[in-house]
Amino acid sequence: MKFFYANKGDTNSDEFIQQCLLTANELKSFAQITLTEAEPRQLVLKVLLDKKLELRERIYNACTIEGNERAVCSLRANGDIEGKNILTENLFGEINSKEDLRKALSGLIILRSMYDLPEFRKIESDNNESKLPPKISLFLP
């Protein structure tokens, strides 16, 4: 989602739209999703809500400690080798680097915020059973 920042938050830029298509295709392949959609931004938002991806469940599970929903660290702090309840690691696995995890989380938050835009609200309301948590409060280092 580097193109989101490079284009000052413009979700209509060609680069951002192309990144949405790439992201949607990666997620579709990962979860074996067969959705098709001509518009890449709509496609990625529909993929995020697809039950096969289980994103809603992944988010809730990443924030559950001993059966209770809790606040969890978004990223592992430098030198922290004990912590098991790290949101990004539970959502995305242990990707190559802390920077990759930060970027993945940033992309998820950007995409989640797009459901609040008038042109994309219907996507979420049509998939109410897979609706993502309304707010993800995170402090990124």
C-alpha positions in Angstrom: 0.0 0.0 0.0 3.0 2.3 -0.5 1.1 3.9 -3.3 -1.6 5.1 -0.9 1.0 7.2 0.8 3.0 8.1 -2.3 -0.3 9.5 -3.8 -1.3 11.4 -0.6 -4.1 9.0 0.2 -5.6 9.0 -3.3 -7.5 5.7 -3.6 -8.3 6.6 -7.2 -4.7 6.7 -8.4 -3.7 4.1 -11.0 -0.9 2.8 -8.8 -3.2 2.3 -5.8 -5.8 0.5 -8.0 -3.2 -1.8 -9.4 -1.9 -2.6 -5.9 -5.5 -3.5 -4.9 -5.7 -5.9 -7.9 -2.3 -7.6 -6.9 -3.4 -7.8 -3.3 -6.8 -9.3 -4.2 -5.2 -11.9 -6.4 -2.7 -13.0 -3.7 -5.5 -13.3 -1.2 -7.7 -15.1 -3.6 -5.0 -17.6 -4.3 -4.2 -18.0 -0.6 -7.8 -18.7 0.4 -8.9 -20.4 -2.9 -11.5 -17.7 -3.5 -13.1 -17.6 -7.0 -14.6 -14.1 -6.9 -14.4 -12.0 -10.0 -14.9 -8.3 -10.2 -14.0 -5.8 -12.9 -13.0 -3.0 -10.4 -9.9 -3.9 -8.3 -10.8 -1.8 -5.3 -14.2 -3.5 -5.1 -12.6 -6.9 -5.7 -10.1 -6.6 -2.8 -12.8 -5.4 -0.4 -15.0 -8.3 -1.4 -12.1 -10.7 -1.0 -11.5 -9.4 2.6 -15.1 -10.2 3.5 -15.1 -13.7 1.8 -15.8 -16.4 4.4 -13.0 -18.5 3.0 -10.4 -15.9 4.1 -11.8 -15.9 7.7 -10.3 -12.4 8.3 -12.9 -11.5 10.9 -12.2 -14.7 12.8 -8.4 -14.1 12.4 -8.7 -10.6 13.9 -10.8 -11.8 16.9 -8.5 -14.8 17.5 -5.4 -12.6 17.3 -7.0 -10.4 20.1 -8.0 -13.3 22.4 -5.9 -14.2 25.3 -7.0 -17.2 27.5 -10.5 -17.0 26.1 -11.0 -13.2 26.6 -10.8 -10.4 24.1 -7.9 -8.2 25.1 -5.7 -5.4 23.8 -2.6 -6.9 22.2 0.6 -5.4 20.9 0.4 -4.6 17.2 4.1 -5.3 16.6 6.9 -7.1 18.5 9.1 -4.6 20.4 12.8 -4.8 19.8 14.3 -7.4 22.1 10.9 -9.0 23.0 11.4 -12.7 22.6 8.7 -13.8 25.2 5.5 -12.2 23.8 3.2 -14.6 22.1 0.2 -12.3 21.6 1.4 -10.1 18.8 -1.4 -9.0 16.5 0.6 -8.9 13.2 2.3 -12.2 13.8 -1.1 -13.9 14.6 -2.7 -12.3 11.5 0.0 -12.6 8.9 2.4 -15.2 10.3 6.0 -14.5 10.9 6.8 -12.7 7.7 10.4 -11.8 6.7 10.7 -8.7 8.9 9.1 -6.3 11.3 8.8 -3.8 8.5 6.9 -6.3 6.3 4.5 -6.9 9.2 4.1 -3.1 9.7 3.3 -2.7 6.0 0.8 -5.6 6.0 -1.0 -4.1 9.0 -1.0 -0.6 7.5 -2.5 -2.0 4.3 -5.2 -3.8 6.2 -6.2 -0.7 8.1 -6.2 1.4 4.8 -8.4 -1.2 3.1 -10.7 -1.5 6.2 -11.2 2.3 6.1 -12.4 2.1 2.5 -15.6 0.4 3.6 -16.5 3.8 5.2 -16.4 5.6 1.9 -19.8 6.1 0.3 -18.9 4.3 -2.9 -17.9 1.1 -1.0 -20.4 1.0 1.9 -22.7 -1.4 0.0 -20.0 -4.0 -0.2 -19.9 -4.4 3.5 -23.7 -4.1 4.1 -24.2 -6.9 1.4 -21.8 -9.1 3.4 -23.0 -8.3 6.9 -22.2 -11.8 8.3 -18.6 -11.2 7.5 -18.4 -7.6 8.6 -15.0 -6.7 10.0 -14.7 -5.1 13.4 -15.7 -1.4 13.1 -12.6 0.1 14.5 -9.1 -1.2 14.8 -7.3 1.0 17.3 -3.6 0.6 16.8 -0.5 2.5 17.7 2.2 1.9 15.2 5.8 2.7 16.1 
